Amino acid sequence: MRTEDTYTPPDIWTWDQESGGTWASINRPTAGAQREIELPRGDHPLQLYSLATPNGQKVTILLEELLAAGVEGAEYDAYLIKIGDGEQFGDGFVSLNPNSKIPALLDAERGIRVFESGAILLYLAEKYGAFLSSEPAVRTETLNWLFWLQGCAPFLGGGFGHFYKYAPIKIEYAIDRYTMETKRLLDVLDQRLAKQTYVGGSDYSIADMAIWPWFGALVLNRIYDAATFLQVDNYEHVLRWAQSISERPAVQRGRRVNCNWGDEALQVPERHSAADFDR
């Protein structure tokens, strides 16, 4: 490993300039609203403010799966939050999520805000009694894997994804460190799926919906363009699981909601009814 480039941290860190890279303009060391931006409101009880990143897809996949299962109360309005433009720092969004990260949900029926994608999945699964078993052992195992994802996604996204794909400077140490951890996590998941059809057990659940937009997309080469680099063919059970979930119509719809890039025919920046998928 190269050692000629060294950096000595200062005694006190100060934010003097943007760090560079794709998302530099939205990174700051302070929290709170930066401007006044009122959030739109639709007619449905559930109001979602999001973007079709892996974290955003978790929630729209669950909502589409609930509707496909006949849960009428799960109808929702989904509004696009353009994080590249800093819309997550508007006072309306910050009132729902003080952490200024997508997604954020308002359950207008109950007057409850929910933020953090894993919390939203758990909230909706409990509210509608779907995709989360009531049997204690199965429920606990499902939640084990839901929180496994919540804990390891930053290593995949902010770690591997950032340094491999987005960082303006390729740092060998950082890429090696996060590649090693990403491959370890893939191996954890592969060993689990060698024994079970779905991550939580025999039934499809919110654990699969949480993990698939990250690790499923990774092995299917839909994020970071790193499938060859990571030798994803070595994770045959993850690949089997990822492909089977990608074929679900509700998953395909959920991936399109709040998407404003790529093939225009697949973009559904706002979603208010099933008819939006036909436009």
N, C-alpha and C positions, 0 to 999 in steps of 0.2 A: 504494500500500500504506500502511496506517495506521502512523504512527510515534509517536503520543502515548504509548503504553504502553511503557515501557522497563524493563529489568532489568539491574542491574549485579551480576555475580557477586562473592561475597565473596572475600577473600584465601584462605581455607581453607573448603572445603565440609564441612558437617556434616549428618548425617541426624537431623533434629530431629522430623520428623513424616512420616506417609504422604503420598505425592504426590497422592492422590485418584484418582478414575477407577475403572473396572471391576475392574482387577487390583491395586489399591493394596495390599490386605492381604497379598499374597504377595511384594511387592517389598522386598528388603532389600539392604544393601551388603555382607553377609557370606555366606559359604558354610558348608556342613556340615550335619549332622543337627541337627534342633531337637527331636525327640521320638523315642520308641521305637515303631516300627510294623513288625511282622514281616510280610513279604510272603507271600501264599499260594502254594502250589505245586500244580500239577496233575500229570497222568500223562504228558504228552507231552514229548519232548525239548526243544521250544522253549517258553519261558515269556516272555510279553510283558506288560509293564506300561505302560499307555498311556491315552490319551484321544483321541477322534475329532476332534482339531484337524487342520489340514492336515498338520502334521508326523507326527501319529499315523497318519493315513490312508495315508500313503506305504507304511508297513510292512504294514498289514493288507491293503492292495490287493495288494502283492506276494505275501503269504502265500496269499491266496485265488486269485491267478493261478497260483501254483505247484501248489496242490491241484487246480485246474481242469485243469492240464496233466498230471495224473497222478503228481505227485511225492508219494508217500505219506509220506516222511520229513519233509515240511513241516507235518504236523499240529501244532497249537499250542494252548496255553491262553492266553487273553488276559484280563487282569485290569484293571479300571478303576482309574485313579489320578485322584482328584478334586483337581485342582490348585487350585481355588477354596477347598478346605478345607486346603490345605497338605500333602497326603499325600506329595508329592514330596520333602518335607523329613524324612520318616521315615528312621530309620537303615537299614532294609532297602533302601529305594529308593536312598539315597545310596551304599550299598555297590555297587550296580550302576552308578549314574551320579553321580559326585561333583559334577556340574554341576547336579543337581536339575531336569532338564528331561525331559519325556516326548518320545519313547518310550525305554524301556530293555529290552534283551533278554538273557535268560540261555539259552545253549545248554547244557543240562544234560548232554547226550551228551558234549560235549567239555570241560565245565567252563569255558566262556569267556563273559565278559560283553561286550556290545556296546552302546555308547551313541552318540548322535547319529544322526539318521534316515538321513543319507546313508551313514554307515558301516554301518548295519544292512542297507540295501539292497545295498551292495557285498558284504558278508559273505555274505548269503543267496544272492545270484546266483552267487558263486564256489563256495559250498559245494555247490549243487545243479546248477551248470552250466546255468543258464537265464536268459533275458532279458538276457544280456550276451555279445556275440559273442567268440569266441576269435581272430578275425582281427584282427591288430594295428590296422589303420587304423580299422575299424569300432568296435572296442572303445575305442580312444582317443577317437574322436568322441563316443561315448556318454558316456564319463567327462567329456569336456569340458563337456557339457551338464548332467550330474549335478552337477558342482561349480559350474557357472554358477548353478544354482538355489540351492545351499547358500550361495553368496555373496550372491545378490540377494534371497532370501526375507526377511531382516531389513529391507531397505528397503521391501518390500511390507507385511509384517506389523507389525513394530515401528515402522516409519516411517509409511507411508501409512495403514494400517489403524488404528493407534493414534490418530494425530492427526485423521483424518477421522471415525472412528467412536466411539472410546472415550475420548478425552481429555476431562476435565471442562471445559476451556476451549478453545475453537476459536481456534487461532493461525494467522493468515493466512500468515505466512512459512513455518511448518512444513508446512501443507497444500500450499501452492504448491510447496515444495521437493520433497516426496515424491510429489506428483502428477506433476510433471515427470519424475521418475526412473521412476515406475511406467509412465508412457506410453512412455518410451524403451525400457524393458525389454519391454513388449508389442510394440513395433515391431521390436525385435531378434528376438523369437520369431516374429512374423508373417512377417518376411522369410525366416527359416529354413524355416518351414512352407509357404511359397510354392514351395519347391524340393523338399521331402521330405514323404512321407506322415507320418512320425513324426519326432520331434526328433532322434534319433540316426541316422536314415537310413530305409531301406525297412522295417525291422522294429521292432515294438513292443518297448520295452526299459525298464529301470529308470529311464532318463532321463525317459520319459513319466510313469512312476508317481511320480517325484519332483516333476515340474513341474505335473502336472494338478491335484492338490489345492489348489495355490496359484493359478496363473494360469488353469487351466480353471474352477475354482470362481468366480474373479473375473469372467470374461467371461460366465459363465452366471448371474451375479447370486446366487450362493449364499453369498458372504461380503461383508460391509461394505455391501451394498445400494448399490453405487456404479457400476453398469453405465451408467446414464444420465450421471452426472457425468463418467465417463471416456470416454464415447462409444465403447463397445466395438464397436459395429457397424463401426467403421473397421478392425478387425482381423479381416477375413473368414477368413483362413487359421487363425488361432488359434481362432476360433469353430467352424470345420469340424472341426478336430482335437479340440477340447474336447467337442463333441457326440458325435463318434464314440466317444470313450473312455468317456463317461458311459453309453453304451448297453451296455457290456460287463458281463455278469452278475457277474463276479468283482469288478469295480470297485464295482458297486452293493452287493455284500455287504461289501466292505472298508470302505466308508463307514459302514456300520451298526455295525461292531464298536467296542466301548468308547464308544458314543454313549449319553448319558443326558439328552438334551434334544430338543425338537421333537416330531414325531409319535411317540407311544408305540409304534405298530405297527412303526416302523422302528428302534427302539432295541434294540441287543444289548449291554448293558453288560458282560457277560462272554461269552466264546466258548470252548467246549471241544470242540464237534463241529458238523458241518453241521446237525444237528438244532436247534441253537439259533436258526437263522434262521426256523424254522417256528413258534416259540412266540409 
